[in-house]
Amino acid sequence: MVALVIIFCLLLASVIVLAAMRKAIGTQEEDLLLHAGDPTAVEKKSSVVERIDAIEKWGKTMTVVTVVYGLILLGWFLWMGWHQSAQIVQ
C-alpha cells in the first residue's frame, strides 16, 4: 500500500520537474524573440522550440497518467475504507 503512494509521489514529482524545466527553457525563448533578425538566434530559437515541444508532450502525458493513477488510488482507498467499515466487529 505504501509502495502505491510512493509511486504516486514519484509521478507527481516528475510532473513538477517537467513544469520547472518548461518554465526555465521558456525564459530562453522570450530572450530570443528580441533578436529575430540574427541567423544564429533563429537557429538557437529552433532548438529551444524543439526542446519545449518535447517537454510539453511529456508533461501532458505525465500529467494525465498522474491524475488517472491518483483517481484510481483514491477510489481504491475509499473502497477499502468502505469495505473495512462494513465488516462486523466481534
PDB file of N, CA, C and O in Angstrom:
ATOM      1  N   MET A   1       0.824  -1.182   0.000  1.00  0.00           N
ATOM      2  CA  MET A   1       0.000   0.000   0.000  1.00  0.00           C
ATOM      3  C   MET A   1       0.877   1.258   0.000  1.00  0.00           C
ATOM      4  O   MET A   1       0.601   2.222  -0.714  1.00  0.00           O
ATOM      5  N   VAL A   2       1.921   1.230   0.801  1.00  0.00           N
ATOM      6  CA  VAL A   2       2.831   2.367   0.859  1.00  0.00           C
ATOM      7  C   VAL A   2       3.554   2.523  -0.473  1.00  0.00           C
ATOM      8  O   VAL A   2       3.833   3.642  -0.903  1.00  0.00           O
ATOM      9  N   ALA A   3       3.854   1.416  -1.120  1.00  0.00           N
ATOM     10  CA  ALA A   3       4.535   1.478  -2.418  1.00  0.00           C
ATOM     11  C   ALA A   3       3.673   2.195  -3.455  1.00  0.00           C
ATOM     12  O   ALA A   3       4.203   2.914  -4.302  1.00  0.00           O
ATOM     13  N   LEU A   4       2.359   2.010  -3.401  1.00  0.00           N
ATOM     14  CA  LEU A   4       1.464   2.687  -4.348  1.00  0.00           C
ATOM     15  C   LEU A   4       1.487   4.197  -4.140  1.00  0.00           C
ATOM     16  O   LEU A   4       1.461   4.962  -5.104  1.00  0.00           O
ATOM     17  N   VAL A   5       1.536   4.617  -2.895  1.00  0.00           N
ATOM     18  CA  VAL A   5       1.596   6.048  -2.588  1.00  0.00           C
ATOM     19  C   VAL A   5       2.950   6.619  -3.008  1.00  0.00           C
ATOM     20  O   VAL A   5       3.022   7.746  -3.498  1.00  0.00           O
ATOM     21  N   ILE A   6       4.010   5.856  -2.821  1.00  0.00           N
ATOM     22  CA  ILE A   6       5.343   6.312  -3.248  1.00  0.00           C
ATOM     23  C   ILE A   6       5.397   6.469  -4.766  1.00  0.00           C
ATOM     24  O   ILE A   6       5.985   7.424  -5.272  1.00  0.00           O
ATOM     25  N   ILE A   7       4.791   5.543  -5.483  1.00  0.00           N
ATOM     26  CA  ILE A   7       4.737   5.657  -6.948  1.00  0.00           C
ATOM     27  C   ILE A   7       3.988   6.924  -7.348  1.00  0.00           C
ATOM     28  O   ILE A   7       4.415   7.637  -8.257  1.00  0.00           O
ATOM     29  N   PHE A   8       2.874   7.208  -6.675  1.00  0.00           N
ATOM     30  CA  PHE A   8       2.121   8.428  -6.969  1.00  0.00           C
ATOM     31  C   PHE A   8       2.977   9.667  -6.690  1.00  0.00           C
ATOM     32  O   PHE A   8       2.967  10.616  -7.475  1.00  0.00           O
ATOM     33  N   CYS A   9       3.708   9.664  -5.591  1.00  0.00           N
ATOM     34  CA  CYS A   9       4.568  10.807  -5.264  1.00  0.00           C
ATOM     35  C   CYS A   9       5.665  10.991  -6.304  1.00  0.00           C
ATOM     36  O   CYS A   9       6.006  12.123  -6.649  1.00  0.00           O
ATOM     37  N   LEU A  10       6.216   9.903  -6.804  1.00  0.00           N
ATOM     38  CA  LEU A  10       7.235   9.991  -7.855  1.00  0.00           C
ATOM     39  C   LEU A  10       6.648  10.541  -9.157  1.00  0.00           C
ATOM     40  O   LEU A  10       7.279  11.351  -9.837  1.00  0.00           O
ATOM     41  N   LEU A  11       5.451  10.099  -9.492  1.00  0.00           N
ATOM     42  CA  LEU A  11       4.794  10.638 -10.686  1.00  0.00           C
ATOM     43  C   LEU A  11       4.531  12.135 -10.531  1.00  0.00           C
ATOM     44  O   LEU A  11       4.747  12.912 -11.461  1.00  0.00           O
ATOM     45  N   LEU A  12       4.067  12.525  -9.361  1.00  0.00           N
ATOM     46  CA  LEU A  12       3.795  13.938  -9.099  1.00  0.00           C
ATOM     47  C   LEU A  12       5.078  14.756  -9.150  1.00  0.00           C
ATOM     48  O   LEU A  12       5.089  15.861  -9.692  1.00  0.00           O
ATOM     49  N   ALA A  13       6.154  14.224  -8.592  1.00  0.00           N
ATOM     50  CA  ALA A  13       7.439  14.922  -8.638  1.00  0.00           C
ATOM     51  C   ALA A  13       7.932  15.077 -10.073  1.00  0.00           C
ATOM     52  O   ALA A  13       8.510  16.106 -10.422  1.00  0.00           O
ATOM     53  N   SER A  14       7.710  14.065 -10.903  1.00  0.00           N
ATOM     54  CA  SER A  14       8.143  14.169 -12.301  1.00  0.00           C
ATOM     55  C   SER A  14       7.370  15.255 -13.043  1.00  0.00           C
ATOM     56  O   SER A  14       7.935  15.958 -13.881  1.00  0.00           O
ATOM     57  N   VAL A  15       6.092  15.392 -12.741  1.00  0.00           N
ATOM     58  CA  VAL A  15       5.295  16.450 -13.375  1.00  0.00           C
ATOM     59  C   VAL A  15       5.802  17.820 -12.925  1.00  0.00           C
ATOM     60  O   VAL A  15       5.883  18.745 -13.734  1.00  0.00           O
ATOM     61  N   ILE A  16       6.139  17.955 -11.653  1.00  0.00           N
ATOM     62  CA  ILE A  16       6.647  19.229 -11.139  1.00  0.00           C
ATOM     63  C   ILE A  16       8.001  19.560 -11.759  1.00  0.00           C
ATOM     64  O   ILE A  16       8.257  20.715 -12.099  1.00  0.00           O
ATOM     65  N   VAL A  17       8.863  18.568 -11.910  1.00  0.00           N
ATOM     66  CA  VAL A  17      10.173  18.793 -12.530  1.00  0.00           C
ATOM     67  C   VAL A  17      10.009  19.209 -13.989  1.00  0.00           C
ATOM     68  O   VAL A  17      10.694  20.120 -14.454  1.00  0.00           O
ATOM     69  N   LEU A  18       9.110  18.554 -14.709  1.00  0.00           N
ATOM     70  CA  LEU A  18       8.871  18.936 -16.112  1.00  0.00           C
ATOM     71  C   LEU A  18       8.323  20.357 -16.217  1.00  0.00           C
ATOM     72  O   LEU A  18       8.684  21.095 -17.133  1.00  0.00           O
ATOM     73  N   ALA A  19       7.459  20.743 -15.289  1.00  0.00           N
ATOM     74  CA  ALA A  19       6.929  22.114 -15.302  1.00  0.00           C
ATOM     75  C   ALA A  19       8.033  23.131 -15.028  1.00  0.00           C
ATOM     76  O   ALA A  19       8.072  24.191 -15.652  1.00  0.00           O
ATOM     77  N   ALA A  20       8.923  22.813 -14.104  1.00  0.00           N
ATOM     78  CA  ALA A  20      10.038  23.715 -13.810  1.00  0.00           C
ATOM     79  C   ALA A  20      10.985  23.824 -15.005  1.00  0.00           C
ATOM     80  O   ALA A  20      11.475  24.909 -15.319  1.00  0.00           O
ATOM     81  N   MET A  21      11.238  22.696 -15.667  1.00  0.00           N
ATOM     82  CA  MET A  21      12.086  22.722 -16.860  1.00  0.00           C
ATOM     83  C   MET A  21      11.452  23.565 -17.953  1.00  0.00           C
ATOM     84  O   MET A  21      12.133  24.336 -18.628  1.00  0.00           O
ATOM     85  N   ARG A  22      10.148  23.414 -18.123  1.00  0.00           N
ATOM     86  CA  ARG A  22       9.440  24.183 -19.161  1.00  0.00           C
ATOM     87  C   ARG A  22       9.531  25.673 -18.875  1.00  0.00           C
ATOM     88  O   ARG A  22       9.720  26.480 -19.785  1.00  0.00           O
ATOM     89  N   LYS A  23       9.394  26.029 -17.603  1.00  0.00           N
ATOM     90  CA  LYS A  23       9.475  27.442 -17.232  1.00  0.00           C
ATOM     91  C   LYS A  23      10.881  27.984 -17.463  1.00  0.00           C
ATOM     92  O   LYS A  23      11.041  29.094 -17.972  1.00  0.00           O
ATOM     93  N   ALA A  24      11.895  27.217 -17.096  1.00  0.00           N
ATOM     94  CA  ALA A  24      13.279  27.659 -17.270  1.00  0.00           C
ATOM     95  C   ALA A  24      13.631  27.829 -18.747  1.00  0.00           C
ATOM     96  O   ALA A  24      14.276  28.808 -19.124  1.00  0.00           O
ATOM     97  N   ILE A  25      13.215  26.893 -19.571  1.00  0.00           N
ATOM     98  CA  ILE A  25      13.513  26.988 -21.001  1.00  0.00           C
ATOM     99  C   ILE A  25      12.663  28.074 -21.653  1.00  0.00           C
ATOM    100  O   ILE A  25      13.086  28.694 -22.628  1.00  0.00           O
ATOM    101  N   GLY A  26      11.476  28.302 -21.122  1.00  0.00           N
ATOM    102  CA  GLY A  26      10.610  29.348 -21.658  1.00  0.00           C
ATOM    103  C   GLY A  26      11.219  30.731 -21.529  1.00  0.00           C
ATOM    104  O   GLY A  26      10.962  31.597 -22.365  1.00  0.00           O
ATOM    105  N   THR A  27      12.020  30.954 -20.498  1.00  0.00           N
ATOM    106  CA  THR A  27      12.671  32.263 -20.362  1.00  0.00           C
ATOM    107  C   THR A  27      13.705  32.464 -21.461  1.00  0.00           C
ATOM    108  O   THR A  27      13.916  33.591 -21.910  1.00  0.00           O
ATOM    109  N   GLN A  28      14.356  31.383 -21.904  1.00  0.00           N
ATOM    110  CA  GLN A  28      15.303  31.480 -23.018  1.00  0.00           C
ATOM    111  C   GLN A  28      14.574  31.849 -24.299  1.00  0.00           C
ATOM    112  O   GLN A  28      15.092  32.600 -25.125  1.00  0.00           O
ATOM    113  N   GLU A  29      13.376  31.319 -24.460  1.00  0.00           N
ATOM    114  CA  GLU A  29      12.603  31.602 -25.666  1.00  0.00           C
ATOM    115  C   GLU A  29      12.239  33.079 -25.737  1.00  0.00           C
ATOM    116  O   GLU A  29      12.311  33.684 -26.807  1.00  0.00           O
ATOM    117  N   GLU A  30      11.851  33.663 -24.610  1.00  0.00           N
ATOM    118  CA  GLU A  30      11.487  35.080 -24.595  1.00  0.00           C
ATOM    119  C   GLU A  30      12.684  35.960 -24.909  1.00  0.00           C
ATOM    120  O   GLU A  30      12.536  36.981 -25.580  1.00  0.00           O
ATOM    121  N   ASP A  31      13.867  35.587 -24.437  1.00  0.00           N
ATOM    122  CA  ASP A  31      15.068  36.366 -24.739  1.00  0.00           C
ATOM    123  C   ASP A  31      15.408  36.329 -26.219  1.00  0.00           C
ATOM    124  O   ASP A  31      15.921  37.306 -26.763  1.00  0.00           O
ATOM    125  N   LEU A  32      15.127  35.209 -26.875  1.00  0.00           N
ATOM    126  CA  LEU A  32      15.451  35.073 -28.293  1.00  0.00           C
ATOM    127  C   LEU A  32      14.509  35.876 -29.187  1.00  0.00           C
ATOM    128  O   LEU A  32      14.853  36.180 -30.330  1.00  0.00           O
ATOM    129  N   LEU A  33      13.340  36.219 -28.688  1.00  0.00           N
ATOM    130  CA  LEU A  33      12.399  36.982 -29.503  1.00  0.00           C
ATOM    131  C   LEU A  33      12.908  38.386 -29.795  1.00  0.00           C
ATOM    132  O   LEU A  33      12.492  39.003 -30.775  1.00  0.00           O
ATOM    133  N   LEU A  34      13.789  38.889 -28.971  1.00  0.00           N
ATOM    134  CA  LEU A  34      14.323  40.232 -29.172  1.00  0.00           C
ATOM    135  C   LEU A  34      15.302  40.292 -30.337  1.00  0.00           C
ATOM    136  O   LEU A  34      15.521  41.364 -30.901  1.00  0.00           O
ATOM    137  N   HIS A  35      15.895  39.159 -30.707  1.00  0.00           N
ATOM    138  CA  HIS A  35      16.908  39.114 -31.765  1.00  0.00           C
ATOM    139  C   HIS A  35      16.385  38.332 -32.967  1.00  0.00           C
ATOM    140  O   HIS A  35      17.013  37.366 -33.399  1.00  0.00           O
ATOM    141  N   ALA A  36      15.255  38.739 -33.501  1.00  0.00           N
ATOM    142  CA  ALA A  36      14.586  37.971 -34.557  1.00  0.00           C
ATOM    143  C   ALA A  36      15.356  37.970 -35.876  1.00  0.00           C
ATOM    144  O   ALA A  36      15.209  37.023 -36.649  1.00  0.00           O
ATOM    145  N   GLY A  37      16.167  38.983 -36.171  1.00  0.00           N
ATOM    146  CA  GLY A  37      16.850  39.056 -37.456  1.00  0.00           C
ATOM    147  C   GLY A  37      18.182  38.328 -37.504  1.00  0.00           C
ATOM    148  O   GLY A  37      18.718  38.114 -38.592  1.00  0.00           O
ATOM    149  N   ASP A  38      18.723  37.946 -36.378  1.00  0.00           N
ATOM    150  CA  ASP A  38      20.033  37.305 -36.313  1.00  0.00           C
ATOM    151  C   ASP A  38      19.926  35.821 -36.686  1.00  0.00           C
ATOM    152  O   ASP A  38      19.148  35.097 -36.064  1.00  0.00           O
ATOM    153  N   PRO A  39      20.695  35.344 -37.697  1.00  0.00           N
ATOM    154  CA  PRO A  39      20.589  33.935 -38.121  1.00  0.00           C
ATOM    155  C   PRO A  39      20.948  32.934 -37.016  1.00  0.00           C
ATOM    156  O   PRO A  39      20.317  31.882 -36.915  1.00  0.00           O
ATOM    157  N   THR A  40      21.945  33.244 -36.192  1.00  0.00           N
ATOM    158  CA  THR A  40      22.299  32.316 -35.109  1.00  0.00           C
ATOM    159  C   THR A  40      21.200  32.263 -34.060  1.00  0.00           C
ATOM    160  O   THR A  40      20.967  31.219 -33.452  1.00  0.00           O
ATOM    161  N   ALA A  41      20.526  33.384 -33.847  1.00  0.00           N
ATOM    162  CA  ALA A  41      19.419  33.405 -32.878  1.00  0.00           C
ATOM    163  C   ALA A  41      18.239  32.595 -33.396  1.00  0.00           C
ATOM    164  O   ALA A  41      17.532  31.949 -32.622  1.00  0.00           O
ATOM    165  N   VAL A  42      18.029  32.633 -34.720  1.00  0.00           N
ATOM    166  CA  VAL A  42      16.934  31.856 -35.313  1.00  0.00           C
ATOM    167  C   VAL A  42      17.211  30.359 -35.152  1.00  0.00           C
ATOM    168  O   VAL A  42      16.306  29.586 -34.840  1.00  0.00           O
ATOM    169  N   GLU A  43      18.460  29.959 -35.365  1.00  0.00           N
ATOM    170  CA  GLU A  43      18.822  28.552 -35.194  1.00  0.00           C
ATOM    171  C   GLU A  43      18.685  28.125 -33.731  1.00  0.00           C
ATOM    172  O   GLU A  43      18.187  27.039 -33.435  1.00  0.00           O
ATOM    173  N   LYS A  44      19.125  28.978 -32.838  1.00  0.00           N
ATOM    174  CA  LYS A  44      19.007  28.666 -31.412  1.00  0.00           C
ATOM    175  C   LYS A  44      17.540  28.609 -31.000  1.00  0.00           C
ATOM    176  O   LYS A  44      17.143  27.760 -30.202  1.00  0.00           O
ATOM    177  N   LYS A  45      16.739  29.518 -31.549  1.00  0.00           N
ATOM    178  CA  LYS A  45      15.312  29.522 -31.224  1.00  0.00           C
ATOM    179  C   LYS A  45      14.657  28.231 -31.697  1.00  0.00           C
ATOM    180  O   LYS A  45      13.786  27.690 -31.014  1.00  0.00           O
ATOM    181  N   SER A  46      15.065  27.739 -32.849  1.00  0.00           N
ATOM    182  CA  SER A  46      14.536  26.476 -33.366  1.00  0.00           C
ATOM    183  C   SER A  46      14.852  25.333 -32.406  1.00  0.00           C
ATOM    184  O   SER A  46      14.004  24.479 -32.148  1.00  0.00           O
ATOM    185  N   SER A  47      16.059  25.322 -31.887  1.00  0.00           N
ATOM    186  CA  SER A  47      16.452  24.296 -30.926  1.00  0.00           C
ATOM    187  C   SER A  47      15.644  24.405 -29.636  1.00  0.00           C
ATOM    188  O   SER A  47      15.216  23.398 -29.072  1.00  0.00           O
ATOM    189  N   VAL A  48      15.445  25.622 -29.183  1.00  0.00           N
ATOM    190  CA  VAL A  48      14.670  25.851 -27.951  1.00  0.00           C
ATOM    191  C   VAL A  48      13.225  25.423 -28.146  1.00  0.00           C
ATOM    192  O   VAL A  48      12.628  24.822 -27.252  1.00  0.00           O
ATOM    193  N   VAL A  49      12.664  25.726 -29.294  1.00  0.00           N
ATOM    194  CA  VAL A  49      11.282  25.356 -29.577  1.00  0.00           C
ATOM    195  C   VAL A  49      11.123  23.839 -29.616  1.00  0.00           C
ATOM    196  O   VAL A  49      10.130  23.307 -29.121  1.00  0.00           O
ATOM    197  N   GLU A  50      12.097  23.138 -30.201  1.00  0.00           N
ATOM    198  CA  GLU A  50      12.040  21.674 -30.220  1.00  0.00           C
ATOM    199  C   GLU A  50      12.090  21.098 -28.812  1.00  0.00           C
ATOM    200  O   GLU A  50      11.361  20.158 -28.495  1.00  0.00           O
ATOM    201  N   ARG A  51      12.953  21.662 -27.967  1.00  0.00           N
ATOM    202  CA  ARG A  51      13.045  21.196 -26.578  1.00  0.00           C
ATOM    203  C   ARG A  51      11.746  21.468 -25.836  1.00  0.00           C
ATOM    204  O   ARG A  51      11.280  20.623 -25.071  1.00  0.00           O
ATOM    205  N   ILE A  52      11.159  22.633 -26.053  1.00  0.00           N
ATOM    206  CA  ILE A  52       9.899  22.976 -25.387  1.00  0.00           C
ATOM    207  C   ILE A  52       8.791  22.035 -25.842  1.00  0.00           C
ATOM    208  O   ILE A  52       7.990  21.585 -25.023  1.00  0.00           O
ATOM    209  N   ASP A  53       8.733  21.734 -27.130  1.00  0.00           N
ATOM    210  CA  ASP A  53       7.708  20.815 -27.634  1.00  0.00           C
ATOM    211  C   ASP A  53       7.832  19.437 -26.997  1.00  0.00           C
ATOM    212  O   ASP A  53       6.831  18.826 -26.622  1.00  0.00           O
ATOM    213  N   ALA A  54       9.064  18.949 -26.876  1.00  0.00           N
ATOM    214  CA  ALA A  54       9.277  17.629 -26.261  1.00  0.00           C
ATOM    215  C   ALA A  54       8.871  17.643 -24.789  1.00  0.00           C
ATOM    216  O   ALA A  54       8.230  16.708 -24.310  1.00  0.00           O
ATOM    217  N   ILE A  55       9.243  18.700 -24.075  1.00  0.00           N
ATOM    218  CA  ILE A  55       8.893  18.798 -22.653  1.00  0.00           C
ATOM    219  C   ILE A  55       7.383  18.905 -22.483  1.00  0.00           C
ATOM    220  O   ILE A  55       6.816  18.290 -21.580  1.00  0.00           O
ATOM    221  N   GLU A  56       6.730  19.679 -23.342  1.00  0.00           N
ATOM    222  CA  GLU A  56       5.275  19.811 -23.239  1.00  0.00           C
ATOM    223  C   GLU A  56       4.573  18.491 -23.537  1.00  0.00           C
ATOM    224  O   GLU A  56       3.582  18.154 -22.889  1.00  0.00           O
ATOM    225  N   LYS A  57       5.080  17.743 -24.512  1.00  0.00           N
ATOM    226  CA  LYS A  57       4.482  16.441 -24.830  1.00  0.00           C
ATOM    227  C   LYS A  57       4.579  15.507 -23.630  1.00  0.00           C
ATOM    228  O   LYS A  57       3.587  14.900 -23.226  1.00  0.00           O
ATOM    229  N   TRP A  58       5.779  15.395 -23.061  1.00  0.00           N
ATOM    230  CA  TRP A  58       5.961  14.533 -21.897  1.00  0.00           C
ATOM    231  C   TRP A  58       5.208  15.075 -20.687  1.00  0.00           C
ATOM    232  O   TRP A  58       4.683  14.302 -19.885  1.00  0.00           O
ATOM    233  N   GLY A  59       5.152  16.389 -20.551  1.00  0.00           N
ATOM    234  CA  GLY A  59       4.431  16.984 -19.426  1.00  0.00           C
ATOM    235  C   GLY A  59       2.950  16.670 -19.469  1.00  0.00           C
ATOM    236  O   GLY A  59       2.357  16.322 -18.449  1.00  0.00           O
ATOM    237  N   LYS A  60       2.349  16.791 -20.642  1.00  0.00           N
ATOM    238  CA  LYS A  60       0.926  16.468 -20.779  1.00  0.00           C
ATOM    239  C   LYS A  60       0.674  14.992 -20.522  1.00  0.00           C
ATOM    240  O   LYS A  60      -0.287  14.627 -19.844  1.00  0.00           O
ATOM    241  N   THR A  61       1.547  14.140 -21.069  1.00  0.00           N
ATOM    242  CA  THR A  61       1.385  12.701 -20.874  1.00  0.00           C
ATOM    243  C   THR A  61       1.516  12.330 -19.401  1.00  0.00           C
ATOM    244  O   THR A  61       0.693  11.584 -18.870  1.00  0.00           O
ATOM    245  N   MET A  62       2.544  12.845 -18.745  1.00  0.00           N
ATOM    246  CA  MET A  62       2.755  12.514 -17.336  1.00  0.00           C
ATOM    247  C   MET A  62       1.657  13.096 -16.451  1.00  0.00           C
ATOM    248  O   MET A  62       1.302  12.493 -15.438  1.00  0.00           O
ATOM    249  N   THR A  63       1.117  14.250 -16.812  1.00  0.00           N
ATOM    250  CA  THR A  63       0.016  14.825 -16.035  1.00  0.00           C
ATOM    251  C   THR A  63      -1.215  13.935 -16.114  1.00  0.00           C
ATOM    252  O   THR A  63      -1.860  13.674 -15.099  1.00  0.00           O
ATOM    253  N   VAL A  64      -1.541  13.472 -17.306  1.00  0.00           N
ATOM    254  CA  VAL A  64      -2.705  12.593 -17.465  1.00  0.00           C
ATOM    255  C   VAL A  64      -2.489  11.285 -16.707  1.00  0.00           C
ATOM    256  O   VAL A  64      -3.391  10.811 -16.016  1.00  0.00           O
ATOM    257  N   VAL A  65      -1.300  10.704 -16.833  1.00  0.00           N
ATOM    258  CA  VAL A  65      -1.005   9.453 -16.129  1.00  0.00           C
ATOM    259  C   VAL A  65      -1.107   9.657 -14.612  1.00  0.00           C
ATOM    260  O   VAL A  65      -1.660   8.814 -13.907  1.00  0.00           O
ATOM    261  N   THR A  66      -0.576  10.771 -14.117  1.00  0.00           N
ATOM    262  CA  THR A  66      -0.606  11.046 -12.681  1.00  0.00           C
ATOM    263  C   THR A  66      -2.024  11.236 -12.183  1.00  0.00           C
ATOM    264  O   THR A  66      -2.384  10.706 -11.132  1.00  0.00           O
ATOM    265  N   VAL A  67      -2.836  11.983 -12.917  1.00  0.00           N
ATOM    266  CA  VAL A  67      -4.219  12.216 -12.490  1.00  0.00           C
ATOM    267  C   VAL A  67      -5.013  10.911 -12.506  1.00  0.00           C
ATOM    268  O   VAL A  67      -5.741  10.622 -11.556  1.00  0.00           O
ATOM    269  N   VAL A  68      -4.885  10.128 -13.562  1.00  0.00           N
ATOM    270  CA  VAL A  68      -5.619   8.864 -13.639  1.00  0.00           C
ATOM    271  C   VAL A  68      -5.157   7.916 -12.535  1.00  0.00           C
ATOM    272  O   VAL A  68      -5.984   7.284 -11.878  1.00  0.00           O
ATOM    273  N   TYR A  69      -3.862   7.812 -12.328  1.00  0.00           N
ATOM    274  CA  TYR A  69      -3.345   6.946 -11.274  1.00  0.00           C
ATOM    275  C   TYR A  69      -3.820   7.426  -9.899  1.00  0.00           C
ATOM    276  O   TYR A  69      -4.195   6.617  -9.050  1.00  0.00           O
ATOM    277  N   GLY A  70      -3.804   8.736  -9.687  1.00  0.00           N
ATOM    278  CA  GLY A  70      -4.271   9.284  -8.413  1.00  0.00           C
ATOM    279  C   GLY A  70      -5.745   9.013  -8.174  1.00  0.00           C
ATOM    280  O   GLY A  70      -6.135   8.696  -7.051  1.00  0.00           O
ATOM    281  N   LEU A  71      -6.571   9.130  -9.203  1.00  0.00           N
ATOM    282  CA  LEU A  71      -8.000   8.845  -9.052  1.00  0.00           C
ATOM    283  C   LEU A  71      -8.246   7.366  -8.777  1.00  0.00           C
ATOM    284  O   LEU A  71      -9.108   7.015  -7.971  1.00  0.00           O
ATOM    285  N   ILE A  72      -7.491   6.502  -9.444  1.00  0.00           N
ATOM    286  CA  ILE A  72      -7.620   5.068  -9.184  1.00  0.00           C
ATOM    287  C   ILE A  72      -7.184   4.762  -7.750  1.00  0.00           C
ATOM    288  O   ILE A  72      -7.842   3.990  -7.052  1.00  0.00           O
ATOM    289  N   LEU A  73      -6.091   5.356  -7.317  1.00  0.00           N
ATOM    290  CA  LEU A  73      -5.605   5.148  -5.962  1.00  0.00           C
ATOM    291  C   LEU A  73      -6.611   5.664  -4.934  1.00  0.00           C
ATOM    292  O   LEU A  73      -6.854   5.003  -3.924  1.00  0.00           O
ATOM    293  N   LEU A  74      -7.190   6.821  -5.179  1.00  0.00           N
ATOM    294  CA  LEU A  74      -8.208   7.370  -4.284  1.00  0.00           C
ATOM    295  C   LEU A  74      -9.426   6.466  -4.226  1.00  0.00           C
ATOM    296  O   LEU A  74      -9.958   6.207  -3.147  1.00  0.00           O
ATOM    297  N   GLY A  75      -9.870   5.985  -5.374  1.00  0.00           N
ATOM    298  CA  GLY A  75     -11.006   5.064  -5.407  1.00  0.00           C
ATOM    299  C   GLY A  75     -10.724   3.792  -4.643  1.00  0.00           C
ATOM    300  O   GLY A  75     -11.588   3.272  -3.937  1.00  0.00           O
ATOM    301  N   TRP A  76      -9.494   3.289  -4.790  1.00  0.00           N
ATOM    302  CA  TRP A  76      -9.130   2.069  -4.080  1.00  0.00           C
ATOM    303  C   TRP A  76      -9.115   2.288  -2.574  1.00  0.00           C
ATOM    304  O   TRP A  76      -9.591   1.440  -1.820  1.00  0.00           O
ATOM    305  N   PHE A  77      -8.566   3.434  -2.125  1.00  0.00           N
ATOM    306  CA  PHE A  77      -8.560   3.741  -0.695  1.00  0.00           C
ATOM    307  C   PHE A  77      -9.982   3.893  -0.165  1.00  0.00           C
ATOM    308  O   PHE A  77     -10.282   3.411   0.928  1.00  0.00           O
ATOM    309  N   LEU A  78     -10.854   4.548  -0.909  1.00  0.00           N
ATOM    310  CA  LEU A  78     -12.243   4.701  -0.479  1.00  0.00           C
ATOM    311  C   LEU A  78     -12.944   3.346  -0.423  1.00  0.00           C
ATOM    312  O   LEU A  78     -13.695   3.065   0.511  1.00  0.00           O
ATOM    313  N   TRP A  79     -12.694   2.507  -1.432  1.00  0.00           N
ATOM    314  CA  TRP A  79     -13.293   1.175  -1.452  1.00  0.00           C
ATOM    315  C   TRP A  79     -12.833   0.356  -0.246  1.00  0.00           C
ATOM    316  O   TRP A  79     -13.645  -0.283   0.421  1.00  0.00           O
ATOM    317  N   MET A  80     -11.536   0.378   0.029  1.00  0.00           N
ATOM    318  CA  MET A  80     -11.008  -0.382   1.163  1.00  0.00           C
ATOM    319  C   MET A  80     -11.561   0.154   2.483  1.00  0.00           C
ATOM    320  O   MET A  80     -11.866  -0.627   3.384  1.00  0.00           O
ATOM    321  N   GLY A  81     -11.692   1.458   2.608  1.00  0.00           N
ATOM    322  CA  GLY A  81     -12.266   2.045   3.818  1.00  0.00           C
ATOM    323  C   GLY A  81     -13.716   1.649   3.992  1.00  0.00           C
ATOM    324  O   GLY A  81     -14.149   1.321   5.097  1.00  0.00           O
ATOM    325  N   TRP A  82     -14.468   1.680   2.902  1.00  0.00           N
ATOM    326  CA  TRP A  82     -15.878   1.291   2.980  1.00  0.00           C
ATOM    327  C   TRP A  82     -15.996  -0.199   3.279  1.00  0.00           C
ATOM    328  O   TRP A  82     -16.841  -0.605   4.077  1.00  0.00           O
ATOM    329  N   HIS A  83     -15.169  -1.004   2.656  1.00  0.00           N
ATOM    330  CA  HIS A  83     -15.199  -2.452   2.866  1.00  0.00           C
ATOM    331  C   HIS A  83     -14.843  -2.807   4.317  1.00  0.00           C
ATOM    332  O   HIS A  83     -15.471  -3.684   4.911  1.00  0.00           O
ATOM    333  N   GLN A  84     -13.849  -2.137   4.883  1.00  0.00           N
ATOM    334  CA  GLN A  84     -13.462  -2.408   6.258  1.00  0.00           C
ATOM    335  C   GLN A  84     -14.501  -1.916   7.253  1.00  0.00           C
ATOM    336  O   GLN A  84     -14.681  -2.518   8.311  1.00  0.00           O
ATOM    337  N   SER A  85     -15.188  -0.824   6.923  1.00  0.00           N
ATOM    338  CA  SER A  85     -16.216  -0.322   7.848  1.00  0.00           C
ATOM    339  C   SER A  85     -17.468  -1.184   7.814  1.00  0.00           C
ATOM    340  O   SER A  85     -18.269  -1.138   8.748  1.00  0.00           O
ATOM    341  N   ALA A  86     -17.656  -1.969   6.756  1.00  0.00           N
ATOM    342  CA  ALA A  86     -18.831  -2.811   6.641  1.00  0.00           C
ATOM    343  C   ALA A  86     -18.669  -4.153   7.363  1.00  0.00           C
ATOM    344  O   ALA A  86     -19.644  -4.887   7.526  1.00  0.00           O
ATOM    345  N   GLN A  87     -17.464  -4.472   7.791  1.00  0.00           N
ATOM    346  CA  GLN A  87     -17.244  -5.725   8.486  1.00  0.00           C
ATOM    347  C   GLN A  87     -17.763  -5.629   9.927  1.00  0.00           C
ATOM    348  O   GLN A  87     -17.685  -4.582  10.569  1.00  0.00           O
ATOM    349  N   ILE A  88     -18.288  -6.746  10.404  1.00  0.00           N
ATOM    350  CA  ILE A  88     -18.839  -6.810  11.758  1.00  0.00           C
ATOM    351  C   ILE A  88     -17.688  -7.059  12.740  1.00  0.00           C
ATOM    352  O   ILE A  88     -16.875  -7.967  12.560  1.00  0.00           O
ATOM    353  N   VAL A  89     -17.648  -6.231  13.771  1.00  0.00           N
ATOM    354  CA  VAL A  89     -16.624  -6.387  14.803  1.00  0.00           C
ATOM    355  C   VAL A  89     -17.147  -7.325  15.862  1.00  0.00           C
ATOM    356  O   VAL A  89     -18.258  -7.129  16.356  1.00  0.00           O
ATOM    357  N   GLN A  90     -16.386  -8.337  16.230  1.00  0.00           N
ATOM    358  CA  GLN A  90     -16.843  -9.308  17.238  1.00  0.00           C
ATOM    359  C   GLN A  90     -16.190  -9.072  18.559  1.00  0.00           C
ATOM    360  O   GLN A  90     -16.459  -9.796  19.518  1.00  0.00           O
TER     361      GLN A  90
END
